[in-house]
Amino acid sequence: MQALLTAFDPLMLASAFGALLVFGLLFYLMQERGEARSRSDLRKRLDISAPARPAAADGEPPPDRSAARRAAGKFARRTNDFYASSDPKSLRAMQMQLIQAGYLHPQALGYFIASRIVLALALGLLVAIAVLLALPHWVLTTKLMAILMAATIGYFVPNFLVGRRIKQLRQLNRAGFPDVMDLMIVAAEAGLTMEASIERIAHEIERTYPALSRQLAIAALEIRAGRPLDQALRAFGERLGLEEVQGFATMIQQSKELGTSIADALRVYSDEMRHKRMMAAEEKAYALPAKLSIPVTAFILPIVIGIAVLPTVVRLMNQ
């Protein structure tokens, strides 16, 4: 044994063992790659492919199967069912507000109501702990008022966020709807029907105006499902919350009833919408001097008066 160890160098043995190990790993990887390629070729020939997971829309929660997600979904469904049985009118109004804000998930209303309850309880509990630990000298009535105010703020924070989101989307949709009208004019002059033009335009403006494209795609799906064009366009206007879109639906219906050219009506309506947008911009520009008068009066005028009056006051005091 000792003779064998002296005959062979340990470094040479280690190098040979490492080379064999690397060769085995390379051989295994090549075998795995060849088998995977053959399986993929067979899958292509048999047209077997895993279904692609649909991308989540704006406002939808990510697909997660965790226990917290399941509990939140269950709580949202129960809250939605409770409000649907108790006050369906206000539930419908809240659902329309969420749709105008871009939250199109089926359980969006349940998540919204659940978030209001959870935020109210969480903020109320945090303020209660802070008041009891940091401010023990406060009167009990003051403590209760602070807790109630925190819970009220937490309850109305989701409403504020949804309202802000609605305003942002309305501005974007109002800015993009004249471009949609121009595309409709081009589609109408090219010979496309209104249904086909709506579907085509929804695909064309997907990158520039994604929220407007999504609502147009919903209107196209409703028309394809058998809903009349005027009703689908009215529902489209309600989802956007814009008076211009509702007037557009009325204009399309009247053009069809009277037999006039839809392209001419769209061109006139598009010019009118751009004129309204320009008038709104001019109104903001003309209101700017009146708005600037408040900070000028509050911050600049006292300094000017002080600079003009203080030397005279100092001179009189010295005399």
Wavefront OBJ file of the C-alpha trace (Angstrom):
o trace
v 0.000 0.000 0.000
v 2.809 2.319 0.910
v 4.485 1.447 -2.379
v 1.357 2.349 -4.317
v 1.063 5.694 -2.529
v 4.692 6.460 -3.270
v 4.303 5.425 -6.909
v 1.366 7.692 -7.632
v 1.422 11.410 -6.969
v -1.645 12.575 -4.832
v -1.981 15.741 -6.929
v -2.216 13.649 -10.083
v -4.887 11.443 -8.492
v -6.913 14.493 -7.441
v -6.658 15.972 -10.938
v -7.826 12.738 -12.526
v -10.758 12.476 -10.096
v -11.780 16.074 -10.801
v -11.581 15.537 -14.549
v -13.780 12.443 -14.284
v -16.281 14.383 -12.160
v -16.458 17.274 -14.642
v -16.832 14.831 -17.543
v -19.701 13.064 -15.733
v -21.478 16.343 -15.059
v -21.110 17.462 -18.676
v -22.368 14.113 -19.932
v -25.392 14.284 -17.598
v -26.234 17.836 -18.679
v -25.961 16.933 -22.358
v -28.248 13.953 -21.826
v -30.814 16.099 -20.012
v -30.690 18.733 -22.738
v -31.190 16.141 -25.474
v -34.152 14.595 -23.665
v -35.728 18.009 -23.065
v -35.308 18.901 -26.728
v -36.891 15.643 -27.837
v -39.773 16.181 -25.438
v -40.305 19.716 -26.743
v -40.256 18.484 -30.335
v -42.791 15.811 -29.473
v -44.944 18.384 -27.685
v -44.822 20.644 -30.718
v -45.820 17.805 -33.029
v -48.707 16.839 -30.767
v -49.609 20.522 -30.159
v -49.415 20.039 -26.391
v -48.592 23.225 -24.567
v -49.327 24.546 -21.124
v -52.041 27.212 -21.144
v -50.656 30.672 -20.655
v -51.686 32.361 -17.476
v -53.686 35.489 -18.275
v -52.164 38.732 -17.180
v -53.912 40.481 -14.293
v -55.878 43.635 -15.297
v -55.491 47.154 -13.668
v -56.849 47.001 -10.204
v -56.859 43.140 -9.908
v -54.928 41.432 -7.092
v -52.095 39.095 -8.162
v -53.012 35.393 -8.351
v -51.794 34.062 -5.027
v -52.962 30.943 -3.247
v -51.662 31.791 0.192
v -53.769 31.502 3.289
v -53.824 35.274 3.794
v -55.074 35.816 0.241
v -57.790 33.199 0.641
v -58.879 34.700 3.960
v -58.986 38.195 2.444
v -61.033 36.961 -0.510
v -63.466 35.141 1.784
v -63.878 38.219 3.971
v -64.400 40.397 0.881
v -67.084 38.046 -0.475
v -68.949 37.978 2.832
v -68.811 41.747 3.114
v -70.051 42.118 -0.443
v -72.942 39.716 0.157
v -73.923 41.516 3.367
v -74.019 44.938 1.709
v -75.787 43.535 -1.351
v -78.628 42.243 0.825
v -78.843 45.336 3.050
v -78.360 48.320 0.704
v -78.250 47.367 -3.002
v -78.632 50.960 -4.316
v -75.558 52.320 -2.570
v -73.741 49.117 -3.481
v -74.460 49.749 -7.158
v -73.207 53.340 -6.840
v -69.990 52.208 -5.156
v -69.484 49.543 -7.805
v -69.839 52.133 -10.564
v -67.299 54.359 -8.814
v -64.818 51.483 -8.668
v -65.386 50.780 -12.361
v -64.756 54.449 -13.165
v -61.575 54.221 -11.105
v -60.394 51.279 -13.222
v -60.907 48.458 -10.719
v -62.672 45.802 -12.786
v -62.070 42.743 -10.643
v -65.288 40.855 -9.720
v -64.437 41.115 -6.015
v -63.210 44.732 -6.172
v -66.245 46.016 -4.264
v -65.765 43.450 -1.508
v -62.088 44.359 -1.172
v -62.994 48.049 -1.094
v -65.552 47.643 1.697
v -63.258 45.298 3.610
v -60.393 47.784 3.332
v -62.559 50.521 4.814
v -63.473 48.344 7.797
v -59.921 47.089 8.336
v -58.381 50.575 8.092
v -60.947 52.019 10.490
v -60.268 49.282 13.063
v -56.489 49.434 12.593
v -56.187 53.218 12.931
v -58.604 53.267 15.844
v -56.599 50.565 17.620
v -53.258 52.289 16.963
v -54.515 55.631 18.255
v -56.063 53.931 21.284
v -52.741 52.288 22.160
v -50.841 55.547 21.586
v -53.285 57.564 23.684
v -53.330 55.065 26.546
v -49.552 54.672 26.682
v -48.201 58.105 25.703
v -50.991 60.437 26.851
v -52.474 59.022 30.049
v -53.236 62.516 31.426
v -55.897 63.168 28.773
v -59.540 63.162 29.779
v -61.563 60.070 28.833
v -63.797 62.099 26.528
v -60.785 63.494 24.663
v -59.343 59.998 24.279
v -62.601 58.668 22.884
v -62.856 61.586 20.474
v -59.302 60.972 19.218
v -59.994 57.252 18.713
v -63.270 57.966 16.945
v -61.633 60.565 14.696
v -58.835 58.134 13.745
v -61.353 55.393 12.949
v -63.386 57.830 10.838
v -60.285 58.898 8.906
v -59.357 55.260 8.285
v -62.884 54.525 7.103
v -62.864 57.338 4.526
v -59.271 56.976 3.278
v -60.250 54.384 0.584
v -63.012 56.730 -0.626
v -60.471 59.529 -0.975
v -58.050 57.304 -2.914
v -60.798 56.049 -5.233
v -62.037 59.594 -5.860
v -58.521 60.740 -6.670
v -58.087 57.821 -9.062
v -61.396 58.675 -10.764
v -60.279 62.284 -11.329
v -56.968 61.163 -12.827
v -58.628 58.695 -15.183
v -61.251 61.239 -16.235
v -58.542 63.706 -17.195
v -56.699 61.047 -19.187
v -59.871 59.828 -20.893
v -61.026 63.357 -21.668
v -57.655 64.092 -23.245
v -57.682 60.884 -25.296
v -61.278 60.754 -26.479
v -60.813 63.287 -29.340
v -58.089 61.014 -30.724
v -60.544 58.129 -30.508
v -63.035 60.215 -32.467
v -60.427 60.881 -35.173
v -59.681 57.181 -35.447
v -63.410 56.504 -35.709
v -63.625 59.019 -38.568
v -60.806 57.216 -40.383
v -62.459 53.842 -39.755
v -65.863 55.083 -40.921
v -64.419 56.586 -44.101
v -62.538 53.314 -44.731
v -65.855 51.443 -44.748
v -65.734 49.733 -41.358
v -68.881 49.412 -39.309
v -69.146 51.056 -35.928
v -68.793 47.713 -34.141
v -65.644 46.782 -36.072
v -64.165 50.263 -35.660
v -64.653 50.161 -31.872
v -62.839 46.846 -31.647
v -60.039 48.051 -33.921
v -59.566 51.337 -32.049
v -59.471 49.525 -28.704
v -56.488 47.585 -30.026
v -54.779 50.657 -31.528
v -54.830 52.863 -28.409
v -53.807 50.101 -26.006
v -50.404 51.656 -25.299
v -51.284 55.352 -25.377
v -54.552 55.244 -23.415
v -54.758 51.849 -21.637
v -57.787 52.691 -19.455
v -59.795 53.995 -22.415
v -58.730 50.993 -24.485
v -59.965 48.617 -21.794
v -63.365 50.278 -21.629
v -63.669 50.236 -25.429
v -62.785 46.537 -25.433
v -65.567 45.899 -22.906
v -68.016 47.798 -25.127
v -66.898 45.730 -28.138
v -67.437 42.514 -26.176
v -70.917 43.660 -25.148
v -71.813 44.428 -28.757
v -70.441 41.070 -29.870
v -72.528 39.364 -27.175
v -75.722 40.849 -28.660
v -76.234 44.110 -26.799
v -77.539 46.967 -28.985
v -75.024 49.568 -30.036
v -76.725 52.521 -28.363
v -77.029 50.683 -25.028
v -73.407 49.541 -25.171
v -72.233 53.101 -25.872
v -74.378 54.495 -23.034
v -72.896 51.925 -20.663
v -69.467 52.906 -21.989
v -70.201 56.540 -21.121
v -71.387 55.587 -17.634
v -68.223 53.595 -16.983
v -66.063 56.544 -18.027
v -68.189 59.141 -16.240
v -67.765 61.709 -19.040
v -70.596 63.810 -20.419
v -68.840 63.931 -23.789
v -69.033 60.163 -24.180
v -72.723 60.086 -23.260
v -73.356 62.814 -25.837
v -71.382 60.741 -28.341
v -73.722 57.782 -27.753
v -76.756 60.007 -28.314
v -75.188 61.443 -31.475
v -74.536 57.964 -32.926
v -78.123 56.913 -32.217
v -79.562 60.045 -33.843
v -77.314 59.644 -36.898
v -78.562 56.107 -37.385
v -82.196 57.085 -36.937
v -81.986 60.074 -39.303
v -79.754 58.350 -41.851
v -77.038 61.026 -41.868
v -73.335 60.413 -42.420
v -71.669 59.093 -39.273
v -68.248 60.317 -40.443
v -69.454 63.932 -40.759
v -71.160 63.776 -37.370
v -67.996 62.339 -35.776
v -65.858 65.057 -37.360
v -68.111 67.843 -36.062
v -68.283 66.278 -32.604
v -64.495 65.824 -32.479
v -63.935 69.483 -33.347
v -66.439 70.492 -30.699
v -64.673 68.417 -28.053
v -61.312 69.943 -28.939
v -62.880 73.401 -28.775
v -64.236 72.629 -25.310
v -60.814 71.414 -24.191
v -59.196 74.587 -25.494
v -61.805 76.711 -23.734
v -61.129 74.874 -20.469
v -57.383 75.548 -20.845
v -58.033 79.238 -21.569
v -60.334 79.451 -18.556
v -57.565 78.111 -16.319
v -55.097 80.562 -17.840
v -57.424 83.528 -17.282
v -58.099 82.455 -13.685
v -54.375 82.357 -12.880
v -53.963 86.121 -12.063
v -56.902 86.006 -9.668
v -55.422 82.947 -7.933
v -51.988 84.579 -7.710
v -53.430 87.637 -5.979
v -53.943 85.650 -2.755
v -50.280 84.634 -2.196
v -49.106 88.042 -3.403
v -51.337 89.780 -0.864
v -50.445 87.351 1.925
v -46.645 87.147 1.505
v -45.285 89.923 -0.712
v -47.447 92.932 0.203
v -46.595 92.898 3.954
v -42.877 92.859 3.106
v -43.246 95.774 0.695
v -45.228 97.760 3.244
v -42.667 96.979 5.926
v -39.766 98.115 3.730
v -41.598 101.331 2.839
v -42.860 102.189 6.344
v -40.117 100.963 8.693
v -37.513 103.644 7.801
v -40.044 106.399 8.460
v -41.014 104.822 11.779
v -37.339 104.530 12.843
v -36.677 108.160 11.870
v -39.678 109.378 13.862
v -38.599 107.348 16.884
v -35.072 108.813 16.765
v -36.403 112.360 16.577
l 1 2 3 4 5 6 7 8 9 10 11 12 13 14 15 16 17 18 19 20 21 22 23 24 25 26 27 28 29 30 31 32 33 34 35 36 37 38 39 40 41 42 43 44 45 46 47 48 49 50 51 52 53 54 55 56 57 58 59 60 61 62 63 64 65 66 67 68 69 70 71 72 73 74 75 76 77 78 79 80 81 82 83 84 85 86 87 88 89 90 91 92 93 94 95 96 97 98 99 100 101 102 103 104 105 106 107 108 109 110 111 112 113 114 115 116 117 118 119 120 121 122 123 124 125 126 127 128 129 130 131 132 133 134 135 136 137 138 139 140 141 142 143 144 145 146 147 148 149 150 151 152 153 154 155 156 157 158 159 160 161 162 163 164 165 166 167 168 169 170 171 172 173 174 175 176 177 178 179 180 181 182 183 184 185 186 187 188 189 190 191 192 193 194 195 196 197 198 199 200 201 202 203 204 205 206 207 208 209 210 211 212 213 214 215 216 217 218 219 220 221 222 223 224 225 226 227 228 229 230 231 232 233 234 235 236 237 238 239 240 241 242 243 244 245 246 247 248 249 250 251 252 253 254 255 256 257 258 259 260 261 262 263 264 265 266 267 268 269 270 271 272 273 274 275 276 277 278 279 280 281 282 283 284 285 286 287 288 289 290 291 292 293 294 295 296 297 298 299 300 301 302 303 304 305 306 307 308 309 310 311 312 313 314 315 316 317 318 319
